[in-house]
């Protein structure tokens, strides 16, 4: 499995300097994945759009090369990799270079936050979720997208991650595990949807977006801030 898989907003937040260096060195290769797998990318965008609030100010935590925050019309994004952030800015994204454990924003600054395939790269995902909660207004929402390790494709990616320079040190989660992390982080899950039911390289059209989880490799979770 060469290069990114499942529309990998494989966005490094709070990783080691050497890990961020991998994304800096191979940022163009990462970015080209989306052009080579347009149908998987379109499927993921459709799933995320379904759960993003229609109103309010939003931020993407882990912008990568801007493949999501730009088409999703998010006004602001955070990305720690300088080269990835530069590519995102070239697409028109407003990107703040920062790690996600210490977001440079005041409390209750945003209505919603988006994290797309970020959790699997975090040393301490719970701390990051609590930091995301800090910057959300009362009853704000977080939208988290993951590669579900219990899905057929997710299990394959887990088994072969040693062959990927991007996923080598990733820790994949199940939807149940992320649900529990969100609960511990001060959120209540509202909704799930899923997509990517076939191999991205074999897709001839976008996969559907279905409610729930359990069969799709790409799962999007919407949760509201408690308290």
Z-matrix of the N, CA and C atoms (Angstrom, degrees):
N
C 1 1.441
C 2 1.521 1 108.70
N 3 1.284 2 116.56 1 94.14
C 4 1.453 3 120.49 2 -174.82
C 5 1.509 4 110.89 3 -85.17
N 6 1.302 5 115.31 4 131.27
C 7 1.451 6 119.91 5 174.13
C 8 1.514 7 112.76 6 73.97
N 9 1.319 8 117.23 7 -167.29
C 10 1.452 9 122.22 8 -175.86
C 11 1.511 10 112.31 9 -65.25
N 12 1.323 11 114.95 10 157.40
C 13 1.459 12 121.59 11 177.46
C 14 1.518 13 109.14 12 -137.13
N 15 1.315 14 116.59 13 153.49
C 16 1.447 15 124.63 14 177.45
C 17 1.509 16 111.74 15 53.46
N 18 1.301 17 117.17 16 52.99
C 19 1.449 18 121.73 17 174.03
C 20 1.493 19 111.87 18 50.15
N 21 1.321 20 118.15 19 63.67
C 22 1.441 21 122.90 20 -158.30
C 23 1.491 22 112.69 21 -80.74
N 24 1.281 23 119.50 22 87.31
C 25 1.452 24 115.91 23 170.61
C 26 1.509 25 103.50 24 -71.23
N 27 1.300 26 116.14 25 68.17
C 28 1.453 27 123.25 26 -173.79
C 29 1.509 28 107.38 27 -82.10
N 30 1.286 29 115.77 28 75.66
C 31 1.439 30 121.45 29 -163.05
C 32 1.506 31 108.74 30 -102.47
N 33 1.306 32 115.03 31 120.99
C 34 1.443 33 119.96 32 -172.06
C 35 1.510 34 111.56 33 -81.02
N 36 1.303 35 115.70 34 117.62
C 37 1.444 36 121.28 35 174.20
C 38 1.522 37 107.18 36 -127.29
N 39 1.319 38 117.13 37 130.68
C 40 1.449 39 121.93 38 175.54
C 41 1.518 40 111.97 39 58.86
N 42 1.323 41 116.56 40 38.92
C 43 1.440 42 122.09 41 176.78
C 44 1.516 43 109.04 42 -103.30
N 45 1.333 44 116.75 43 175.69
C 46 1.445 45 120.60 44 178.23
C 47 1.518 46 110.04 45 -70.57
N 48 1.345 47 115.92 46 160.71
C 49 1.456 48 119.81 47 179.03
C 50 1.519 49 110.71 48 -60.13
N 51 1.347 50 117.77 49 -36.18
C 52 1.459 51 120.17 50 -178.92
C 53 1.516 52 111.38 51 -67.04
N 54 1.329 53 117.60 52 -34.81
C 55 1.459 54 120.88 53 178.14
C 56 1.516 55 110.72 54 -67.70
N 57 1.331 56 116.34 55 -44.03
C 58 1.454 57 119.52 56 177.70
C 59 1.518 58 109.92 57 -61.97
N 60 1.333 59 116.93 58 -35.09
C 61 1.461 60 121.09 59 178.70
C 62 1.518 61 111.23 60 -61.69
N 63 1.331 62 117.82 61 -35.61
C 64 1.467 63 120.80 62 177.31
C 65 1.519 64 110.13 63 -59.90
N 66 1.331 65 116.73 64 -43.43
C 67 1.452 66 119.57 65 -179.73
C 68 1.521 67 111.80 66 -71.51
N 69 1.304 68 116.95 67 -32.93
C 70 1.461 69 119.43 68 175.29
C 71 1.527 70 110.49 69 -65.70
N 72 1.318 71 117.23 70 -44.77
C 73 1.464 72 121.42 71 -177.06
C 74 1.510 73 112.20 72 -68.31
N 75 1.335 74 116.66 73 -35.62
C 76 1.463 75 120.37 74 -173.30
C 77 1.532 76 112.80 75 -114.93
N 78 1.329 77 116.62 76 24.25
C 79 1.471 78 120.25 77 -179.90
C 80 1.526 79 112.73 78 -55.46
N 81 1.349 80 120.04 79 -44.67
C 82 1.471 81 119.09 80 178.72
C 83 1.530 82 112.71 81 -61.89
N 84 1.328 83 117.08 82 -38.91
C 85 1.475 84 119.96 83 179.05
C 86 1.520 85 109.89 84 -64.22
N 87 1.326 86 116.38 85 -43.80
C 88 1.463 87 120.80 86 176.05
C 89 1.524 88 110.42 87 -56.14
N 90 1.317 89 115.91 88 -48.67
C 91 1.455 90 121.25 89 -174.57
C 92 1.525 91 112.21 90 -65.86
N 93 1.309 92 117.16 91 -35.37
C 94 1.468 93 121.27 92 -177.96
C 95 1.516 94 112.43 93 -67.61
N 96 1.328 95 116.86 94 -21.01
C 97 1.462 96 119.41 95 -179.93
C 98 1.528 97 110.60 96 -56.17
N 99 1.316 98 116.82 97 -39.50
C 100 1.460 99 120.70 98 -175.80
C 101 1.521 100 111.60 99 -66.17
N 102 1.337 101 116.84 100 -34.56
C 103 1.457 102 119.90 101 177.49
C 104 1.527 103 110.82 102 -71.62
N 105 1.325 104 116.35 103 -35.15
C 106 1.466 105 120.75 104 -178.50
C 107 1.524 106 112.59 105 -77.75
N 108 1.341 107 117.20 106 -18.22
C 109 1.466 108 121.29 107 -177.84
C 110 1.529 109 109.52 108 -130.88
N 111 1.321 110 115.50 109 57.57
C 112 1.456 111 121.25 110 -174.19
C 113 1.525 112 113.12 111 -58.88
N 114 1.330 113 117.87 112 -37.58
C 115 1.462 114 119.28 113 -175.33
C 116 1.529 115 111.23 114 -70.84
N 117 1.324 116 117.65 115 -38.03
C 118 1.465 117 120.17 116 175.59
C 119 1.518 118 110.00 117 -64.97
N 120 1.323 119 116.05 118 -43.02
C 121 1.466 120 121.66 119 178.70
C 122 1.529 121 110.60 120 -60.63
N 123 1.318 122 117.71 121 -45.57
C 124 1.459 123 121.06 122 178.91
C 125 1.528 124 111.33 123 -63.41
N 126 1.328 125 117.13 124 -36.74
C 127 1.462 126 121.10 125 178.14
C 128 1.519 127 111.00 126 -62.85
N 129 1.322 128 115.60 127 -42.93
C 130 1.457 129 120.02 128 -179.00
C 131 1.528 130 111.43 129 -67.44
N 132 1.318 131 116.50 130 -43.54
C 133 1.461 132 119.64 131 177.30
C 134 1.527 133 110.97 132 -58.19
N 135 1.324 134 116.29 133 -42.47
C 136 1.463 135 120.24 134 -179.61
C 137 1.527 136 111.22 135 -63.29
N 138 1.322 137 116.86 136 -39.89
C 139 1.467 138 120.49 137 179.85
C 140 1.522 139 111.22 138 -66.76
N 141 1.321 140 116.55 139 -42.18
C 142 1.467 141 120.05 140 -179.80
C 143 1.519 142 110.33 141 -68.12
N 144 1.323 143 117.04 142 -41.90
C 145 1.473 144 120.32 143 179.29
C 146 1.528 145 111.52 144 -58.31
N 147 1.319 146 116.25 145 -34.48
C 148 1.463 147 119.20 146 -177.68
C 149 1.531 148 111.25 147 -60.60
N 150 1.327 149 117.62 148 -32.39
C 151 1.459 150 120.20 149 -173.02
C 152 1.521 151 114.63 150 -106.78
N 153 1.318 152 118.39 151 -7.18
C 154 1.460 153 119.70 152 178.04
C 155 1.534 154 109.80 153 -74.07
N 156 1.329 155 117.78 154 133.05
C 157 1.472 156 119.88 155 177.75
C 158 1.521 157 111.37 156 -56.41
N 159 1.305 158 115.93 157 144.63
C 160 1.470 159 120.86 158 -177.76
C 161 1.520 160 112.65 159 -79.11
N 162 1.331 161 116.59 160 -15.08
C 163 1.457 162 120.34 161 -179.13
C 164 1.522 163 109.64 162 -135.24
N 165 1.321 164 115.75 163 161.55
C 166 1.458 165 120.99 164 176.09
C 167 1.513 166 112.70 165 102.00
N 168 1.311 167 115.75 166 169.26
C 169 1.467 168 121.96 167 -179.56
C 170 1.519 169 109.88 168 -91.97
N 171 1.331 170 115.21 169 132.11
C 172 1.455 171 119.94 170 -177.25
C 173 1.512 172 112.87 171 -126.12
N 174 1.325 173 116.41 172 159.59
C 175 1.453 174 123.39 173 178.72
C 176 1.516 175 109.04 174 -138.15
N 177 1.332 176 116.72 175 141.59
C 178 1.462 177 120.45 176 172.33
C 179 1.520 178 108.46 177 -99.51
N 180 1.312 179 116.15 178 126.28
C 181 1.462 180 122.23 179 177.53
C 182 1.518 181 107.48 180 -96.32
N 183 1.326 182 116.25 181 103.39
C 184 1.462 183 122.14 182 -173.92
C 185 1.513 184 110.32 183 98.56
N 186 1.335 185 116.68 184 79.11
C 187 1.469 186 120.47 185 -171.64
C 188 1.509 187 114.09 186 -86.17
N 189 1.330 188 118.65 187 -17.02
C 190 1.449 189 119.50 188 -175.73
C 191 1.515 190 110.86 189 55.16
N 192 1.311 191 116.78 190 -129.54
C 193 1.461 192 122.17 191 -178.92
C 194 1.526 193 112.46 192 -97.80
N 195 1.317 194 117.15 193 16.64
C 196 1.454 195 121.04 194 175.05
C 197 1.512 196 115.03 195 82.09
N 198 1.314 197 117.52 196 14.65
C 199 1.459 198 120.47 197 -177.20
C 200 1.530 199 112.94 198 -67.80
N 201 1.325 200 117.03 199 -18.59
C 202 1.461 201 119.61 200 -179.39
C 203 1.523 202 112.10 201 -111.96
N 204 1.324 203 117.89 202 -47.41
C 205 1.469 204 118.65 203 -174.83
C 206 1.520 205 112.26 204 -63.08
N 207 1.337 206 118.11 205 -31.58
C 208 1.468 207 119.88 206 -179.31
C 209 1.529 208 111.68 207 -70.89
N 210 1.341 209 120.19 208 -56.26
C 211 1.478 210 118.21 209 179.69
C 212 1.525 211 113.59 210 -67.11
N 213 1.341 212 117.02 211 -21.69
C 214 1.460 213 119.82 212 178.28
C 215 1.526 214 112.21 213 -86.90
N 216 1.343 215 116.39 214 0.44
C 217 1.462 216 122.27 215 176.08
C 218 1.526 217 113.12 216 58.94
N 219 1.329 218 115.41 217 39.02
C 220 1.460 219 119.49 218 175.02
C 221 1.523 220 108.63 219 -83.11
N 222 1.304 221 116.01 220 131.31
C 223 1.461 222 120.55 221 -171.69
C 224 1.515 223 112.97 222 -72.18
N 225 1.333 224 117.47 223 -24.13
C 226 1.458 225 120.41 224 -173.29
C 227 1.519 226 109.60 225 -147.63
N 228 1.336 227 116.00 226 151.02
C 229 1.460 228 120.92 227 178.59
C 230 1.519 229 109.49 228 -147.26
N 231 1.327 230 114.85 229 160.40
C 232 1.460 231 122.86 230 177.68
C 233 1.519 232 108.21 231 -122.58
N 234 1.331 233 117.58 232 137.36
C 235 1.461 234 122.39 233 178.93
C 236 1.527 235 109.10 234 -154.00
N 237 1.330 236 119.00 235 127.54
C 238 1.462 237 120.72 236 -177.86
C 239 1.517 238 115.61 237 -82.68
N 240 1.328 239 118.43 238 -22.42
C 241 1.466 240 121.28 239 -177.83
C 242 1.525 241 110.62 240 -81.07
N 243 1.330 242 118.88 241 118.11
C 244 1.473 243 120.21 242 -176.97
C 245 1.530 244 113.94 243 -58.43
N 246 1.326 245 117.14 244 -42.30
C 247 1.467 246 118.84 245 -176.46
C 248 1.521 247 111.04 246 -72.38
N 249 1.331 248 116.84 247 -38.43
C 250 1.463 249 119.35 248 176.45
C 251 1.520 250 110.30 249 -63.81
N 252 1.337 251 115.97 250 -43.18
C 253 1.464 252 119.94 251 178.79
C 254 1.518 253 111.23 252 -61.04
N 255 1.341 254 116.90 253 -37.71
C 256 1.466 255 120.34 254 179.97
C 257 1.523 256 111.08 255 -63.91
N 258 1.340 257 117.16 256 -40.81
C 259 1.462 258 120.22 257 178.70
C 260 1.527 259 110.00 258 -66.06
N 261 1.333 260 116.47 259 -40.82
C 262 1.462 261 119.89 260 178.03
C 263 1.525 262 110.85 261 -61.36
N 264 1.322 263 116.71 262 -41.69
C 265 1.467 264 119.91 263 178.81
C 266 1.523 265 111.13 264 -64.61
N 267 1.337 266 116.63 265 -34.47
C 268 1.464 267 119.38 266 178.87
C 269 1.516 268 111.63 267 -65.06
N 270 1.329 269 117.40 268 -20.82
C 271 1.460 270 122.56 269 176.70
C 272 1.523 271 111.79 270 -88.47
N 273 1.307 272 116.83 271 -3.95
C 274 1.447 273 120.00 272 178.97
C 275 1.509 274 114.87 273 103.67
N 276 1.331 275 117.65 274 4.85
C 277 1.456 276 120.34 275 179.99
C 278 1.521 277 110.66 276 -77.77
N 279 1.316 278 115.62 277 144.52
C 280 1.462 279 121.02 278 171.60
C 281 1.523 280 106.81 279 -93.70
N 282 1.325 281 116.69 280 108.40
C 283 1.453 282 122.20 281 -171.62
C 284 1.518 283 110.58 282 -118.76
N 285 1.327 284 115.57 283 131.26
C 286 1.458 285 122.62 284 172.01
C 287 1.521 286 107.41 285 -101.99
N 288 1.321 287 117.54 286 125.51
C 289 1.459 288 120.46 287 178.92
C 290 1.517 289 109.31 288 -81.08
N 291 1.320 290 116.38 289 111.76
C 292 1.457 291 121.27 290 -175.46
C 293 1.519 292 109.38 291 -164.85
N 294 1.324 293 115.66 292 155.76
C 295 1.455 294 120.55 293 171.32
C 296 1.525 295 109.34 294 -85.05
N 297 1.320 296 115.25 295 156.53
C 298 1.465 297 119.29 296 -172.18
C 299 1.522 298 113.54 297 -84.94
N 300 1.309 299 118.86 298 -11.90
C 301 1.456 300 119.91 299 175.79
C 302 1.522 301 112.06 300 -72.70
N 303 1.326 302 116.32 301 -21.11
C 304 1.463 303 120.98 302 -177.09
C 305 1.527 304 108.53 303 -137.27
N 306 1.308 305 116.45 304 73.32
C 307 1.458 306 121.20 305 -177.09
C 308 1.527 307 109.94 306 -69.69
N 309 1.325 308 117.64 307 132.37
C 310 1.465 309 121.40 308 -174.63
C 311 1.527 310 113.07 309 -83.82
N 312 1.334 311 115.65 310 51.53
C 313 1.453 312 120.84 311 -178.72
C 314 1.522 313 109.71 312 -135.01
N 315 1.325 314 117.58 313 151.91
C 316 1.471 315 119.56 314 178.45
C 317 1.521 316 111.58 315 -73.18
N 318 1.298 317 115.43 316 168.65
C 319 1.460 318 120.66 317 176.20
C 320 1.529 319 110.52 318 -62.04
N 321 1.325 320 114.50 319 145.14
C 322 1.464 321 122.58 320 174.47
C 323 1.530 322 112.39 321 56.46
N 324 1.325 323 116.29 322 44.16
C 325 1.467 324 120.73 323 -177.63
C 326 1.524 325 113.19 324 -90.00
N 327 1.355 326 118.18 325 -20.15
C 328 1.459 327 121.14 326 -172.46
C 329 1.528 328 110.65 327 -132.97
N 330 1.341 329 113.74 328 157.40
C 331 1.461 330 120.01 329 176.43
C 332 1.524 331 112.33 330 -86.84
N 333 1.329 332 117.00 331 -30.01
C 334 1.460 333 119.44 332 178.03
C 335 1.523 334 110.45 333 -154.09
N 336 1.324 335 114.70 334 157.41
C 337 1.461 336 122.37 335 178.11
C 338 1.518 337 108.66 336 -130.06
N 339 1.325 338 115.80 337 149.98
C 340 1.462 339 122.13 338 -179.36
C 341 1.526 340 108.68 339 -125.80
N 342 1.328 341 116.30 340 133.22
C 343 1.469 342 122.05 341 176.35
C 344 1.525 343 107.59 342 -131.65
N 345 1.329 344 117.09 343 114.92
C 346 1.462 345 121.64 344 -173.63
C 347 1.530 346 109.62 345 -113.73
N 348 1.323 347 116.35 346 109.16
C 349 1.472 348 123.07 347 -178.18
C 350 1.525 349 111.93 348 52.44
N 351 1.309 350 115.51 349 43.03
C 352 1.462 351 121.48 350 178.28
C 353 1.521 352 111.69 351 -98.88
N 354 1.332 353 117.62 352 -40.54
C 355 1.462 354 121.03 353 -171.18
C 356 1.521 355 112.76 354 -55.20
N 357 1.319 356 117.49 355 -35.61
C 358 1.470 357 119.70 356 -174.66
C 359 1.524 358 112.72 357 -68.47
N 360 1.330 359 117.45 358 -12.91
C 361 1.461 360 120.90 359 -179.77
C 362 1.523 361 113.35 360 -105.05
N 363 1.301 362 117.85 361 0.43
C 364 1.455 363 120.88 362 -174.54
C 365 1.517 364 111.72 363 -89.72
N 366 1.331 365 116.21 364 137.74
C 367 1.458 366 120.54 365 174.66
C 368 1.522 367 110.79 366 -70.16
N 369 1.327 368 116.88 367 -32.80
C 370 1.460 369 121.45 368 -177.66
C 371 1.529 370 108.75 369 -139.71
N 372 1.321 371 117.98 370 79.10
C 373 1.472 372 120.35 371 -175.56
C 374 1.518 373 113.76 372 -61.72
N 375 1.332 374 117.75 373 -32.52
C 376 1.458 375 119.70 374 -178.42
C 377 1.531 376 111.02 375 -65.20
N 378 1.329 377 116.43 376 -41.21
C 379 1.465 378 119.78 377 177.11
C 380 1.521 379 110.98 378 -61.06
N 381 1.320 380 117.05 379 -39.65
C 382 1.462 381 120.92 380 -179.46
C 383 1.527 382 110.45 381 -68.03
N 384 1.317 383 117.68 382 -41.05
C 385 1.463 384 120.07 383 177.95
C 386 1.523 385 111.03 384 -63.54
N 387 1.312 386 116.80 385 -38.42
C 388 1.468 387 119.72 386 177.91
C 389 1.528 388 110.92 387 -68.17
N 390 1.322 389 116.78 388 -34.18
C 391 1.452 390 120.20 389 176.35
C 392 1.531 391 110.18 390 -68.56
N 393 1.332 392 116.63 391 -39.43
C 394 1.465 393 119.65 392 174.93
C 395 1.525 394 110.69 393 -61.46
N 396 1.322 395 116.39 394 -40.89
C 397 1.467 396 120.21 395 178.23
C 398 1.526 397 110.48 396 -61.49
N 399 1.316 398 117.21 397 -38.02
C 400 1.463 399 121.47 398 -178.36
C 401 1.521 400 112.12 399 -58.91
N 402 1.319 401 117.15 400 -38.87
C 403 1.463 402 119.94 401 -175.41
C 404 1.526 403 112.90 402 -87.80
N 405 1.341 404 116.78 403 -0.34
C 406 1.460 405 120.05 404 179.01
C 407 1.528 406 111.33 405 -93.69
N 408 1.321 407 114.52 406 144.26
C 409 1.452 408 120.27 407 176.85
C 410 1.531 409 110.03 408 -72.73
N 411 1.338 410 117.89 409 164.65
C 412 1.466 411 119.99 410 177.20
C 413 1.530 412 111.47 411 -52.53
N 414 1.316 413 115.92 412 133.84
C 415 1.463 414 123.89 413 -178.63
C 416 1.540 415 112.17 414 66.60
N 417 1.338 416 116.79 415 16.94
C 418 1.457 417 119.80 416 174.94
C 419 1.520 418 111.41 417 -67.82
N 420 1.326 419 116.10 418 166.85
C 421 1.458 420 121.34 419 -175.83
C 422 1.530 421 111.35 420 -120.79
N 423 1.316 422 114.07 421 150.94
C 424 1.454 423 120.99 422 169.67
C 425 1.520 424 107.68 423 -121.50
N 426 1.324 425 116.20 424 136.83
C 427 1.459 426 122.56 425 177.59
C 428 1.527 427 107.01 426 -115.80
N 429 1.321 428 116.09 427 116.64
C 430 1.461 429 122.26 428 -174.99
C 431 1.521 430 109.23 429 -117.20
N 432 1.317 431 116.81 430 124.95
C 433 1.467 432 121.92 431 176.42
C 434 1.514 433 109.18 432 -110.12
N 435 1.322 434 116.51 433 136.55
C 436 1.464 435 121.98 434 -177.97
C 437 1.525 436 110.54 435 -137.38
N 438 1.314 437 115.19 436 163.63
C 439 1.460 438 122.02 437 163.87
C 440 1.525 439 106.15 438 -94.61
N 441 1.304 440 117.26 439 111.49
C 442 1.462 441 121.92 440 -176.01
C 443 1.530 442 109.54 441 -73.81
N 444 1.332 443 115.36 442 118.09
C 445 1.462 444 119.74 443 -175.73
C 446 1.527 445 112.73 444 -69.22
N 447 1.343 446 117.75 445 -15.67
C 448 1.460 447 120.15 446 179.90
C 449 1.523 448 112.76 447 -89.68
N 450 1.339 449 118.05 448 -9.54
C 451 1.462 450 120.38 449 176.41
C 452 1.523 451 108.96 450 -73.96
N 453 1.334 452 117.89 451 157.22
C 454 1.466 453 119.54 452 179.58
C 455 1.527 454 113.05 453 -54.81
N 456 1.320 455 117.34 454 -46.18
C 457 1.465 456 119.33 455 179.51
C 458 1.519 457 111.44 456 -70.11
N 459 1.336 458 116.21 457 -39.76
C 460 1.451 459 119.71 458 179.23
C 461 1.513 460 112.45 459 -60.31
N 462 1.332 461 116.35 460 -39.49
C 463 1.466 462 119.98 461 177.67
C 464 1.527 463 110.95 462 -63.78
N 465 1.337 464 116.39 463 -36.40
C 466 1.462 465 119.94 464 177.52
C 467 1.509 466 112.27 465 -66.90
N 468 1.331 467 116.94 466 -39.98
C 469 1.457 468 120.17 467 178.75
C 470 1.521 469 110.89 468 -66.75
N 471 1.327 470 116.18 469 -38.06
C 472 1.464 471 120.21 470 176.98
C 473 1.524 472 110.68 471 -62.54
N 474 1.324 473 115.56 472 -41.55
C 475 1.461 474 119.56 473 -177.67
C 476 1.528 475 112.74 474 -68.69
N 477 1.335 476 117.32 475 -27.58
C 478 1.460 477 120.86 476 -174.78
C 479 1.530 478 113.25 477 -111.98
N 480 1.329 479 117.60 478 14.12
C 481 1.459 480 118.62 479 -175.16
C 482 1.528 481 112.93 480 -65.94
N 483 1.313 482 117.26 481 -19.80
C 484 1.467 483 119.35 482 178.49
C 485 1.520 484 112.21 483 -65.42
N 486 1.320 485 117.25 484 -17.39
C 487 1.468 486 120.46 485 -179.99
C 488 1.524 487 112.48 486 -92.90
N 489 1.332 488 118.16 487 0.18
C 490 1.461 489 121.64 488 -177.51
C 491 1.518 490 110.43 489 -109.49
N 492 1.322 491 116.60 490 126.11
C 493 1.461 492 119.58 491 177.56
C 494 1.523 493 111.43 492 -65.70
N 495 1.339 494 117.16 493 -25.50
C 496 1.449 495 120.46 494 -178.83
C 497 1.527 496 112.14 495 -84.75
N 498 1.330 497 116.51 496 -42.25
C 499 1.460 498 120.35 497 -174.12
C 500 1.524 499 113.70 498 -95.18
N 501 1.301 500 118.12 499 4.62
C 502 1.460 501 121.54 500 -173.37
C 503 1.524 502 112.29 501 -52.66
N 504 1.318 503 117.13 502 -43.38
C 505 1.461 504 121.13 503 -176.54
C 506 1.528 505 112.45 504 -107.16
N 507 1.314 506 116.22 505 15.09
C 508 1.461 507 119.25 506 -179.05
C 509 1.522 508 111.16 507 -74.78
N 510 1.322 509 115.00 508 151.35
C 511 1.458 510 121.27 509 172.13
C 512 1.525 511 107.66 510 -118.21
N 513 1.319 512 115.53 511 106.41
C 514 1.456 513 119.93 512 179.93
C 515 1.533 514 110.17 513 -76.57
N 516 1.322 515 115.59 514 148.98
C 517 1.460 516 122.16 515 179.71
C 518 1.519 517 110.53 516 -121.02
N 519 1.325 518 114.93 517 156.52
C 520 1.460 519 120.15 518 169.14
C 521 1.525 520 108.61 519 -86.68
N 522 1.318 521 115.73 520 163.90
C 523 1.462 522 119.54 521 176.54
C 524 1.522 523 111.07 522 -61.28
N 525 1.319 524 116.93 523 -37.83
C 526 1.468 525 120.53 524 178.67
C 527 1.526 526 110.96 525 -63.14
N 528 1.325 527 117.00 526 -40.38
C 529 1.466 528 120.10 527 179.29
C 530 1.530 529 111.68 528 -65.94
N 531 1.321 530 116.81 529 -40.76
C 532 1.464 531 119.88 530 179.00
C 533 1.525 532 110.14 531 -68.97
N 534 1.314 533 117.35 532 -36.97
C 535 1.459 534 120.59 533 175.59
C 536 1.518 535 110.76 534 -57.70
N 537 1.319 536 116.47 535 -42.42
C 538 1.465 537 120.80 536 179.14
C 539 1.526 538 111.04 537 -68.58
N 540 1.332 539 117.65 538 -40.37
C 541 1.460 540 120.57 539 176.57
C 542 1.525 541 110.98 540 -60.28
N 543 1.322 542 116.53 541 -42.69
C 544 1.455 543 120.24 542 178.78
C 545 1.530 544 111.03 543 -62.69
N 546 1.310 545 116.75 544 -41.00
C 547 1.461 546 120.70 545 177.58
C 548 1.519 547 110.69 546 -61.16
N 549 1.323 548 116.20 547 -45.75
C 550 1.466 549 120.11 548 179.28
C 551 1.531 550 111.47 549 -65.92
N 552 1.328 551 116.26 550 -28.98
C 553 1.453 552 120.60 551 -179.96
C 554 1.513 553 114.54 552 -81.41
N 555 1.328 554 117.44 553 -1.56
C 556 1.457 555 120.48 554 177.38
C 557 1.512 556 114.43 555 96.67
N 558 1.350 557 116.20 556 29.58
C 559 1.460 558 120.85 557 -179.87
C 560 1.533 559 110.34 558 -125.11
N 561 1.318 560 114.82 559 156.05
C 562 1.468 561 121.83 560 173.69
C 563 1.517 562 108.81 561 -119.06
N 564 1.327 563 117.67 562 120.65
C 565 1.459 564 121.77 563 -177.19
C 566 1.521 565 110.17 564 -68.02
N 567 1.345 566 114.51 565 133.06
C 568 1.461 567 121.14 566 -178.73
C 569 1.528 568 112.97 567 -105.67
N 570 1.344 569 115.99 568 -35.20
C 571 1.461 570 117.86 569 -169.22
C 572 1.532 571 110.05 570 -161.51
N 573 1.342 572 115.34 571 149.77
C 574 1.466 573 122.37 572 173.65
C 575 1.527 574 108.97 573 -126.94
N 576 1.324 575 116.36 574 146.67
C 577 1.462 576 120.69 575 164.94
C 578 1.523 577 108.45 576 -143.50
N 579 1.329 578 116.33 577 165.45
C 580 1.460 579 120.61 578 -172.06
C 581 1.522 580 110.84 579 -146.97
N 582 1.341 581 114.48 580 154.90
C 583 1.456 582 121.81 581 174.26
C 584 1.525 583 108.76 582 -156.73
N 585 1.305 584 117.68 583 -175.22
C 586 1.472 585 126.60 584 -174.30
C 587 1.532 586 109.46 585 65.60
N 588 1.319 587 114.37 586 85.12
C 589 1.462 588 122.01 587 -179.63
C 590 1.530 589 111.46 588 -108.29
N 591 1.323 590 116.18 589 -0.54
C 592 1.463 591 120.78 590 -179.61
C 593 1.515 592 108.74 591 -138.45
N 594 1.323 593 116.69 592 168.40
C 595 1.459 594 120.53 593 -179.46
C 596 1.524 595 109.91 594 -65.16
N 597 1.330 596 118.70 595 128.70
C 598 1.474 597 120.49 596 -176.97
C 599 1.522 598 113.76 597 -54.66
N 600 1.332 599 117.54 598 -37.85
C 601 1.470 600 119.91 599 -177.49
C 602 1.522 601 112.56 600 -71.93
N 603 1.339 602 117.44 601 -14.70
C 604 1.460 603 120.71 602 -178.21
C 605 1.530 604 113.13 603 -103.17
N 606 1.323 605 117.73 604 -0.99
C 607 1.460 606 120.82 605 -175.04
C 608 1.523 607 111.19 606 -72.55
N 609 1.327 608 116.90 607 136.03
C 610 1.460 609 122.31 608 176.49
C 611 1.522 610 112.20 609 -107.96
N 612 1.327 611 115.95 610 -4.00
C 613 1.457 612 122.94 611 175.97
C 614 1.537 613 106.80 612 -163.58
N 615 1.321 614 117.98 613 163.98
C 616 1.467 615 118.86 614 178.43
C 617 1.522 616 111.93 615 -61.30
N 618 1.311 617 116.10 616 144.32
C 619 1.455 618 120.82 617 173.24
C 620 1.524 619 109.72 618 -75.65
N 621 1.323 620 117.74 619 155.31
C 622 1.471 621 119.71 620 178.42
C 623 1.527 622 110.81 621 -70.23
N 624 1.312 623 114.77 622 161.45
C 625 1.461 624 121.86 623 171.86
C 626 1.515 625 107.19 624 -105.53
N 627 1.321 626 116.41 625 119.89
C 628 1.457 627 121.74 626 -176.41
C 629 1.518 628 110.48 627 -115.35
N 630 1.318 629 115.92 628 153.41
C 631 1.456 630 120.08 629 174.63
C 632 1.525 631 110.48 630 -66.96
N 633 1.325 632 115.70 631 157.05
C 634 1.452 633 120.88 632 173.65
C 635 1.509 634 113.89 633 81.02
N 636 1.335 635 114.90 634 -159.75
C 637 1.462 636 121.86 635 179.53
C 638 1.517 637 108.69 636 -156.59
N 639 1.332 638 115.57 637 168.70
C 640 1.461 639 119.25 638 177.35
C 641 1.507 640 114.51 639 129.31
N 642 1.349 641 117.12 640 -25.75
C 643 1.462 642 119.74 641 178.06
C 644 1.520 643 112.78 642 -122.56
N 645 1.318 644 117.74 643 -30.58
C 646 1.455 645 120.95 644 178.90
C 647 1.515 646 111.69 645 -77.80
N 648 1.329 647 116.64 646 143.13
C 649 1.457 648 120.74 647 178.83
C 650 1.514 649 111.72 648 -75.44
N 651 1.325 650 117.42 649 -30.39
C 652 1.466 651 122.80 650 -176.80
C 653 1.524 652 107.74 651 -105.84
N 654 1.329 653 116.27 652 112.39
C 655 1.458 654 121.96 653 -176.97
C 656 1.517 655 109.27 654 -115.45
N 657 1.321 656 116.55 655 133.51
C 658 1.458 657 122.55 656 178.17
C 659 1.530 658 107.97 657 -114.88
N 660 1.322 659 115.17 658 131.22
C 661 1.458 660 122.38 659 -175.03
C 662 1.519 661 108.72 660 -121.50
N 663 1.320 662 116.60 661 129.63
C 664 1.453 663 121.91 662 174.25
C 665 1.535 664 108.30 663 -107.34
N 666 1.343 665 115.55 664 131.74
C 667 1.461 666 120.37 665 179.94
C 668 1.519 667 109.16 666 -139.30
N 669 1.326 668 116.27 667 147.44
C 670 1.455 669 121.59 668 -179.10
C 671 1.523 670 110.71 669 -105.74
N 672 1.313 671 115.28 670 148.25
C 673 1.460 672 121.80 671 178.43
C 674 1.516 673 110.07 672 -68.81
N 675 1.322 674 115.69 673 130.89
C 676 1.452 675 121.23 674 178.85
C 677 1.526 676 109.03 675 -96.04
N 678 1.334 677 116.02 676 132.12
C 679 1.461 678 119.21 677 177.26
C 680 1.510 679 113.57 678 83.37
